Amino acid sequence: AQSVTQLDSQVPVFEEAPVELRCNYSSSVSVYLFWYVQYPNQGLQLLLKYLSGSTLVKGINGFEAEFNKSQTSFHLRKPSVHISDTAEYFCAVSEQSSGKLIFGQGTELSVKP
Amino acid sequence: DTGVSQDPRHKITKRGQNVTFRCDPISEHNRLYWYRQTLGQGPEFLTYFQNEAQLEKSRLLSDRFSAERPKGSFSTLEIQRTEQGDSAMYLCASSPMAGADGYTFGSGTRLTVV
């Protein structure tokens, strides 16, 4: 069975600083990897995904993530954050056969001026 | 196409009542998924359909929960005899047969059981 661990429940950071949100996963089969963002009282918006190919994936809003198979990690990074990046971020893996997503517990990113 | 639609957006019900939620997926998507998200947690998988067939149900889906997708179009999720522990955001998502690409979530239905 797959599982996802987001190593930080809360990440406070100042505006224009870099940020890294950490995600580790476990799976005995090949998976796809995702990062989603959720603003208050809204649904999930896809930031980026890794399906295959290049291990460095670029997404929307200046975010990127790197797939590391040996460390089973998929950390999310942004070189300079904005106040508007304040939100909950979820890492997820999906089974390639069923497509169902297994989510981590989430990381609350709080960007302060 | 306007994406995945869920109705209602909010539902307040008394404990013991039955509730039903609706999800309209993107029209060409064969797969439809239901998730539940409680406060401060990540979404948890409940069940999924491929066309009209329900292919998998999570152990989270007790006997009080039932989901349908007649004719492989919209889907309904019914909760019978609601309990306070059922209070959560119920999210629907749809995707093409390939699964990984084009996965789209709706805005969710927030259920409060009082």
Interface residues (C-beta under 8 A of the other chain):
Chain A: V4 Y32 F34 Y36 N41 Q42 G43 L44 Q45 L46 K49 L51 F90 A92 S94 Q96 S97 S98 G99 K100 L101 I102 F103 G104 Q105 G106
Chain B: R31 Y33 Y35 G40 Q41 G42 P43 E44 F45 Y48 L55 E56 L91 A93 S95 G99 A100 D101 Y103 F105 G106 S107 G108 R110
